[in-house]
Amino acid sequence: MSNISTLRAQVEELRRLIRRHEYLYYVLDRPEITDAEFDKLFQRLQQLEATHPELITPDSPTQRVGGQPVEGFASVQHKAAMLSLDNAYNADELREFEARMKRALPGEHFTYVVEPKVDGLGVALLYEDGRLVRGATRGDGRYGEEVTHNLMTVRNLPRRLHGPLAKFTALEVRGEIFMWRQAFEKLNRGLETEGEEPFANPRNAAAGSVRQKDSQVTASRPLDIFIYGVSYAEPDPFRDHWRTMEQLLEAGFLLDPKDRKNTLERYRRRCADIEGAIAACLEVEAARDEIGCDCDGVVVKVDAIEQQRRLGSTTHHPRWAIAYKFPARQAISVIRKIDINVGRTGALTPTAVLDPVEIAGATISRATLHNADEIERLDVREGDTVLIERAGDVIPHILRVIQEKRPSHSKPFRFPTRCPVCGAEAFRPEGEVVSRCSNSACQARLKESVLHFGVRRAMDIEHLGEAVVEQLVDRTLVREFADLYRLDVTTLAELERLAEKSATNLYNAIQGSKGRGLSRLLFALGIRYVGEHVAEILAQHYGSMDRLEHTPEEELAEVYGIGPRIAQSVALYFRQPENRRQIEQLREVGVTMKEAGVTAGPRPLAGKTFVLTGGLETLTRDEAKDLIVRAGGRVTSSVSSKTDYVVVGSDPGSKYDDAKRLGVPTIDEAGFKKLIGKGGTP
């Protein structure tokens, strides 16, 4: 057997073992190995696939990290229409729902299944012979967008089914992609740290994540799926909904497997009659605050599949299911003032200050207005009487203005064009809804900005924690980033809980951070849209702060990986006098403004795209990639007509075949080194 055949056999055996232990752990709750032993299996598979990428397959357990970006989403037809649900708002309407069914099927008795109605993005998943072949959004109910590559990154969505369902020729499963509230809040905090726009609510976050063109972005989002039924099966042996759901869980669709006592499945009930279903609805309604995700009601379904078929559907909804909607948590109050708050990223967020009012046991005195567009859409003014609702039972927001109670002297609210804290220009990038303070040293942003400046991925200043930053800013010892480097041990030792030894350690950490390099500094500055990756691109491309800060916006936009939105933000940052002065202050205190190993002149591989395949003799893959990036090129994981060169090592895989098929030039290691040394021309 050849070496590559032996490796392929090892990889397949590792995948088989990993899938088996995932099933034992997540579905059956009967683990046979420790977490550490499982991690070793997974790491070994990762190592083999990293060394031999030609052995990677789309359904490998390691591939839930996303692939290459796609250009758009194809329209696909569902196996069965994804209909809406009729609604009920009280017990009597649920009883009338049963009465309609009894008129349609006289003399028959109905049992029910009750399950939470999760507020997320509806999807249809098509499995053939147990393997996921297609995932699509709801769309118009008959046609949806194909988002298979993104759905494959969802952690509890099985790519292969287990048990009896794995033998089905075709199976279309329906579910709701959503985020737990806690995970959503953590995601938003991370987006704000990166200077990105936070999501308005978990449903928007889930929908936006699934519709990403780059599945690596989707993979980074905390998505889950709640399965609620089968819409098509070939063959079709299902007799009741309850058993269908049990089989789906056994097949691998278990939600939140590490915390079985706190899953949505615990709220699924089988009820002997409509009164039992009503009681179950009220039970879930009482527990809505404990569920942990946005849940706006309960779905009541006839359990027997044969009865479902005979009851049929209208063009809008099935006759055998209904949504019991929870009552909205609303109240009326008066806006006394509209405040503008400035966050760490400089976002200007309007907040309505209200006459205190109680909603669902909580006293509400403030409500978010989100942005200037929302104020204009609602036509909200100071003095208005408004209807308020607790969105997701947590965040209060204004639904509408009660116009007939508007004071005669009221005037439209004018959103500020300058920061209300520091007076710097408040800019609003084209196509966005949020205005932002352009001064990164704004006092409203300072504490969070200084904390961000010192984090490990930025300037990596150990011991610069929240308590220290609070004191430094409150005592006006730090008013801008450069002030950190002007601190001495004596001053630091005067802070609470900071003895001389700790003060010395902090001082050394601050001084030691001066040489981190341009990319770390750019990320530390908190420029909007400039996260770690973008900072590295800019640092590698320009090499020095001096070159970067004098680059026109049009030129920035042409750098691969930057584009118009980031270019506009970077150019605007360097146009602000406050920011230019801050950079000059950092330069004066000795902070490095260059990227090590990057020359100021033209780079030989600028604009060229490479793919690496096989093993190189004198370079690791990371070393080869680093050489390409430093010379101005970029490395991708797959071959396309836009690839300039494929670097071929020993035991090349399918990428070599793709290069030959597409006519892409291939070079060996010697040719690669020659290419770099001769300015990009082989």
C-alpha positions, 0 to 999 in steps of 0.5 A: 500500500502506498504512503498516501493510501496508508494516510488516507486509511488513517484519516478515515479511521479517525473520522469514523472514531470521532463521529462515533464518540460524538454520537455516544456523547451528544446523542446517547449521553454514554461517553466511552472516552474522556474529553482529553482522549477525544481531543487527542483524536481530533487533534491528530486528525487536524494534524494529518489534514494540515499536513495533507490538505488533499485528504480533507473532505467537506464532511470531515469533523474538522470542517465546521470552520467554513470554506471559501466565500461564495458570490451569491445564493442560488434559489432552490425549491423545497420538497414541501411548502414552508407555510405560516401558522395561524395564531391563537391568543387565548384558551378559547381560541385554542378550543375553537381550533379543535372545534374546527378540526372536529367539524372536518373530521367528525367523531375523531379524538385528537392528541397533541404535541406542544413545543416552544415557538423559537424566534429565529430563521426557518430553514429546510435541510435535505438529507439523502442516504443520511448525508446532508446535501442541501440547506435552504432558508424559508424564502417565499415558502416554496423557494428559498436561498441555498445556504448549505455551506453556511449551515454546515458550520452550525455546531449541533446540525449533523452532516450525517444522520445516525440510526434508522433515519440514516437509511432514508433515500430522502428526508427534509427536516425543518428547523429554526436557526437561532442564538441563545441570548447569552451568546448573542450578548457576547457576540455583540460585545465582541463586534463592538470591540472590533469596531463592528456594528452590533446586531439589534436582536438575536433573530437578526444576528442569526439571519445575518450570520446564515446569509454571509457569503463567507462561511468562515464568518458564519462559523464564528457565530454562536448558532444553534438549530431547534428542529421541529419536524419532517416535511418530506420522507422517502420512504415515509413510515412516520405515524406520529409527530412525537415519535418523529421528534424522538427519532430526529434527536436520536439521529443527532439533532440534540440541542445543547447536548452539554446541558441536557437539563436546560434545553428547549426539548424539555418544554416539548409536551405530549398532551392527551386532549386540548385542555392538556395542551392549553395547560402546557401552553400556560406552563411554557408561558410562565417559564418564558424568562427561563428559556434563554432564547427569544420565544414568542409563543408555543406551537400546538400540533395534532400528533397523528400524522394520518390525521394531519394529512386528512386535515390538510392545509390552506394556501397560508397555514396547515389546519392541524397546527396553530401558534399560541402567541404570548401576550405582548409585554407593553405599557404607555409612558411619556418621553421627557428627554432624548439622551445621546450616549457615546460608547467605546467604539464612538457610537452615538446611541439615542436613549429615551428617558421615560416616566417610570412604568412597570412592565412584567415586574420591572420598572422601565425608565429608559428605552433605546431608540437605536439610531437617527433613522429609527427616530425619524421612522417613528417620528419620536419627539421629547414630550411624546406619549409612546407605547413601549414593549420589552423586546425579548422580554429584556430590552425595552424599545418604543413601538409607536408614538400616540399622535393624538397625545402629542403636545402642540409645541413639540419639534422634531428631534435633531440628531447631533453632528458633533460628539456631545462629549468631546465636540469632535465630528460625528460621522456616518459612513454611507450605507450605515445607520449609526453615527460615531465620534471620530476622536479615538481619545474621546473621554466617553470612550477612554476607559474601554479604549485604554483597556482594548489598547492593552489586551493581549492581541493588541499591545499586550500590556500585562497587568493593565486590568480594569481596576488599574485603568479605572484609577488611571483615567479617574485620576486624569493620569491617562487622558490619551494612549501616550500617557501610559508611556509617561507613567513612572513606578512611583506614580503607579505605586500610589494606585490602590492595590498596587504595591511597588513590585506590582507597579514595577511589573506594570511599568516594565510591561508598558515600556516593553509594549513599545516594540510590538509593531505596526499591525498590533498598534493599528488594532490597538488604536480601535479604528473602526473596521480595523480588527486583527486581520485588517491591521495585519493587511495594512501593516504588511502592505504599507510597512510604516505608519507614515506611509499609511496615514498619508495614503488617499482613500482611493488607494486604500480601497484598492488593497486586497482585503480592504475595500471601500468601507474599510478604506473610508473609515481608515482615511477618516480616522487619519483626517481627524486632527485629534487622531493625528496628534495622538499618533504623533504623541505615541511616536514621541514616546518611542512606540514603534511605527513600523512593521518588522520585515516589511520594506518600504519599496514595491513588493514583488508579489503584489496582487498575486494569488497563490495556492500551496499543495503538498509538502515543501522540503525546506519550508513549512506551509506557514513559512511559505505563506508568510513569505508570500504575504510579506512580498505582497501576495495572498494565499487561498485554500482552493484553486480557481481561474483567478489563481496566479500560481500553485506551489507544488510540493511532494505528494500533491493532492487534488489542487494540482489536478485542478491547476492542470485542468484550469491551466493555472501555472504550477511551480516547485519549491525552487521555482517559488524561491526564484519567483520571490527573489526575482521580483515576481517573474519566474 
